[in-house]
Each structure stands twice: as structure tokens, then as C-alpha cells.
Amino acid sequence: MPRYNMYYPDYEKLYPGIEKRPDILRVLRASDRKMRYMEKGLKLERSVWDRKKQTIASLPSREISLEELMEDGRQQFSNGPTLDEQVQHQEELRHLHQALCSLEREYQLLLYFRYWKDMSQEDVAKMLSLTQQAVSYRERYALQRLKDFVQNGEKKKF
């Protein structure tokens, strides 16, 4: 007769009728074994003596789970962008810079004030002695030229 405790719960008593589903019982018992394994932390470490360096290293006898790594504050995998993504991003920025440089100075200034300085069209119009409608038209024109440059790789001066 098995002894029931937190490691060996009586599933028949907890879940009446579960004996009809041996597949579910098998999964529950397997998960219990995993929990016992994790709680005991079967880390039977082995000491290794390095004669050349005159040091002792401690080697764990099993792999450490991702949960344990996260609890210890260690990081298994980087959450940041991969090297390929970083290179692609740099290439896109370089291409956008080329596109901006291909615009005439007045369009560069207009985009600078609108997007980098976050100014309204009215404020930019006052600063450049234009109407708000002219700023709106020139902004739309400049953005279309940038879009064309980026999509088509055009090298001409706009």
C-alpha cells in the first residue's frame, strides 16, 4: 500500500474517476517526479583538481534548468537583437542618411524641425517665413522623395 504525502498524492481521492484515465495519471506522476527532482536539486557536485594551475573546480553533475538560471539572475540567451539584425539596422540607417543628404537644404531643415525638434507645421511656417499650407506641401514632397530614394535606391539630388 503506497504512502501518500506531498510527493505522492492520492490522485484517486483528489480526482474521483481518474483511475479510468491511466494516461492522465501517468502524466501527473511524471510531473511529480520532476518536481521532486527540482526541489531536491540533485546537484551532487564533483571537485576537480587542476595540477597545473593548482586550483580546485566544482563541476555540477547535472544541467541547470532555465528557471534556476533566471532565479540566480543569470541570463541564458540574450534578449537583444542578433548580430545580423544589428548589421541590417545599421545599413538601413546609413541608407536613410544618404536619402536625407540627397534632399535640398530647405527640405532637410523642414524635416529636422518637424521630426527631430517635434515642432508643429505652424511653428515651422513662422520660422521659415512660409504659410502652413506651404510647409504641409513641402513636407509631403520631401517624405515622398525619401520614400522613393529608399525604395528605389535613387542617387539623384532632389
FISE-579718 format. One record per residue (C-alpha): residue number from 1; x, y, z. Coordinates in Angstrom, 1 decimal. Layout:
REM FISE-579718
+-----+--------+--------+--------+
: seq :      x :      y :      z :
+-----+--------+--------+--------+
: NUM :      X :      Y :      Z :
...
+-----+--------+--------+--------+
//
This chain:
REM FISE-579718
+-----+--------+--------+--------+
: seq :      x :      y :      z :
+-----+--------+--------+--------+
:   1 :    0.0 :    0.0 :    0.0 :
:   2 :    1.6 :    3.3 :   -1.1 :
:   3 :    2.2 :    6.0 :    1.4 :
:   4 :    0.7 :    9.4 :    0.4 :
:   5 :    2.2 :   12.7 :    1.1 :
:   6 :    3.1 :   15.9 :   -0.8 :
:   7 :    5.4 :   13.9 :   -3.0 :
:   8 :    3.0 :   11.0 :   -3.6 :
:   9 :   -0.6 :   12.5 :   -3.6 :
:  10 :   -3.6 :   10.2 :   -3.7 :
:  11 :   -4.9 :   11.2 :   -7.1 :
:  12 :   -7.8 :    8.8 :   -6.9 :
:  13 :   -9.0 :   10.6 :   -3.8 :
:  14 :   -8.2 :   14.1 :   -5.2 :
:  15 :   -9.8 :   13.4 :   -8.6 :
:  16 :  -12.6 :   10.8 :   -8.4 :
:  17 :  -12.8 :    8.8 :  -11.5 :
:  18 :   -9.3 :    9.4 :  -12.6 :
:  19 :   -8.4 :    5.7 :  -12.4 :
:  20 :  -10.3 :    5.4 :  -15.7 :
:  21 :   -7.7 :    7.6 :  -17.4 :
:  22 :   -4.3 :    5.9 :  -16.9 :
:  23 :   -2.7 :    8.3 :  -19.4 :
:  24 :   -3.5 :   11.3 :  -17.2 :
:  25 :   -2.3 :    9.5 :  -14.1 :
:  26 :    1.0 :    8.7 :  -15.8 :
:  27 :    1.5 :   12.4 :  -16.7 :
:  28 :    0.6 :   13.6 :  -13.2 :
:  29 :    3.1 :   11.1 :  -11.6 :
:  30 :    5.8 :   12.1 :  -14.1 :
:  31 :    5.4 :   15.7 :  -13.2 :
:  32 :    5.6 :   14.8 :   -9.5 :
:  33 :    8.9 :   13.1 :  -10.2 :
:  34 :   10.2 :   16.2 :  -11.9 :
:  35 :    9.1 :   18.4 :   -9.0 :
:  36 :   10.9 :   16.2 :   -6.5 :
:  37 :   14.0 :   16.3 :   -8.7 :
:  38 :   13.9 :   20.1 :   -8.8 :
:  39 :   13.1 :   20.5 :   -5.1 :
:  40 :   15.9 :   18.3 :   -4.0 :
:  41 :   18.2 :   20.0 :   -6.5 :
:  42 :   20.2 :   16.9 :   -7.2 :
:  43 :   23.4 :   18.8 :   -7.5 :
:  44 :   25.9 :   16.3 :   -6.5 :
:  45 :   28.9 :   18.4 :   -7.4 :
:  46 :   32.2 :   16.9 :   -8.1 :
:  47 :   35.5 :   18.5 :   -7.3 :
:  48 :   38.3 :   18.5 :   -9.9 :
:  49 :   41.9 :   19.3 :   -9.1 :
:  50 :   43.9 :   21.2 :  -11.7 :
:  51 :   47.5 :   20.3 :  -11.1 :
:  52 :   49.0 :   22.9 :  -13.5 :
:  53 :   47.0 :   25.8 :  -12.0 :
:  54 :   46.9 :   24.4 :   -8.5 :
:  55 :   43.2 :   25.1 :   -8.3 :
:  56 :   40.0 :   23.1 :   -7.5 :
:  57 :   37.0 :   23.5 :   -9.7 :
:  58 :   33.5 :   22.4 :   -8.8 :
:  59 :   31.5 :   20.7 :  -11.6 :
:  60 :   27.8 :   20.1 :  -11.2 :
:  61 :   26.6 :   16.6 :  -12.0 :
:  62 :   23.5 :   17.8 :  -14.0 :
:  63 :   22.4 :   20.6 :  -16.2 :
:  64 :   20.9 :   23.7 :  -14.5 :
:  65 :   17.3 :   24.5 :  -15.6 :
:  66 :   16.4 :   27.8 :  -17.2 :
:  67 :   14.2 :   28.6 :  -14.1 :
:  68 :   17.2 :   28.2 :  -11.9 :
:  69 :   19.3 :   30.4 :  -14.1 :
:  70 :   16.6 :   33.1 :  -14.0 :
:  71 :   16.3 :   32.8 :  -10.2 :
:  72 :   20.1 :   33.3 :   -9.9 :
:  73 :   19.9 :   36.3 :  -12.2 :
:  74 :   22.0 :   34.7 :  -14.9 :
:  75 :   21.0 :   35.1 :  -18.5 :
:  76 :   20.9 :   32.0 :  -20.8 :
:  77 :   20.0 :   33.8 :  -24.0 :
:  78 :   20.3 :   37.4 :  -25.0 :
:  79 :   17.0 :   39.3 :  -25.3 :
:  80 :   18.6 :   41.9 :  -27.5 :
:  81 :   18.9 :   42.0 :  -31.3 :
:  82 :   21.1 :   39.4 :  -33.0 :
:  83 :   24.3 :   40.5 :  -34.8 :
:  84 :   22.5 :   40.1 :  -38.2 :
:  85 :   19.7 :   42.4 :  -37.0 :
:  86 :   22.2 :   45.0 :  -35.8 :
:  87 :   24.1 :   45.0 :  -39.1 :
:  88 :   20.8 :   45.3 :  -41.0 :
:  89 :   19.7 :   48.2 :  -38.8 :
:  90 :   23.0 :   50.0 :  -39.3 :
:  91 :   22.7 :   49.5 :  -43.1 :
:  92 :   19.1 :   50.9 :  -43.0 :
:  93 :   20.3 :   53.9 :  -41.0 :
:  94 :   23.1 :   54.5 :  -43.5 :
:  95 :   20.7 :   54.3 :  -46.4 :
:  96 :   18.3 :   56.7 :  -44.7 :
:  97 :   21.2 :   59.2 :  -44.0 :
:  98 :   22.1 :   59.0 :  -47.7 :
:  99 :   18.4 :   59.7 :  -48.6 :
: 100 :   18.3 :   62.7 :  -46.2 :
: 101 :   21.5 :   64.1 :  -47.7 :
: 102 :   20.1 :   63.8 :  -51.2 :
: 103 :   17.4 :   66.3 :  -50.3 :
: 104 :   17.9 :   70.0 :  -50.8 :
: 105 :   18.8 :   72.0 :  -47.7 :
: 106 :   15.3 :   73.6 :  -47.3 :
: 107 :   13.7 :   70.2 :  -47.2 :
: 108 :   16.3 :   68.9 :  -44.8 :
: 109 :   15.6 :   71.8 :  -42.4 :
: 110 :   11.9 :   71.4 :  -42.7 :
: 111 :   12.1 :   67.7 :  -41.8 :
: 112 :   14.6 :   68.5 :  -39.0 :
: 113 :   12.2 :   70.9 :  -37.3 :
: 114 :    9.2 :   68.8 :  -37.8 :
: 115 :   10.5 :   65.4 :  -36.7 :
: 116 :   13.7 :   66.0 :  -34.6 :
: 117 :   12.5 :   69.1 :  -32.9 :
: 118 :    8.9 :   68.0 :  -32.9 :
: 119 :    7.6 :   71.4 :  -34.0 :
: 120 :    4.1 :   72.0 :  -35.4 :
: 121 :    3.6 :   73.0 :  -39.0 :
: 122 :    2.5 :   76.4 :  -37.9 :
: 123 :    5.7 :   77.0 :  -35.9 :
: 124 :    7.9 :   75.8 :  -38.7 :
: 125 :    6.0 :   78.1 :  -41.1 :
: 126 :    6.7 :   81.1 :  -38.9 :
: 127 :   10.4 :   80.1 :  -38.6 :
: 128 :   10.9 :   79.7 :  -42.3 :
: 129 :    8.6 :   82.6 :  -43.3 :
: 130 :    6.2 :   80.3 :  -45.1 :
: 131 :    2.5 :   79.6 :  -44.9 :
: 132 :    1.3 :   76.5 :  -43.0 :
: 133 :    0.0 :   75.1 :  -46.3 :
: 134 :    3.4 :   75.5 :  -48.0 :
: 135 :    5.0 :   73.7 :  -45.1 :
: 136 :    2.5 :   70.9 :  -45.4 :
: 137 :    3.1 :   70.6 :  -49.2 :
: 138 :    6.9 :   70.6 :  -48.9 :
: 139 :    6.8 :   68.1 :  -46.0 :
: 140 :    4.7 :   65.7 :  -48.1 :
: 141 :    7.0 :   66.3 :  -51.1 :
: 142 :   10.2 :   65.6 :  -49.0 :
: 143 :    8.7 :   62.5 :  -47.4 :
: 144 :    7.7 :   61.2 :  -50.9 :
: 145 :   11.3 :   61.8 :  -52.2 :
: 146 :   12.7 :   59.9 :  -49.2 :
: 147 :   10.3 :   57.1 :  -49.8 :
: 148 :   11.3 :   56.9 :  -53.5 :
: 149 :   15.0 :   57.0 :  -52.6 :
: 150 :   14.7 :   54.3 :  -50.0 :
: 151 :   12.6 :   52.0 :  -52.2 :
: 152 :   14.4 :   52.6 :  -55.5 :
: 153 :   17.9 :   53.5 :  -54.3 :
: 154 :   17.9 :   56.6 :  -56.4 :
: 155 :   21.1 :   58.7 :  -56.1 :
: 156 :   20.0 :   61.9 :  -57.8 :
: 157 :   19.7 :   65.2 :  -55.9 :
: 158 :   16.1 :   66.3 :  -55.2 :
+-----+--------+--------+--------+
//
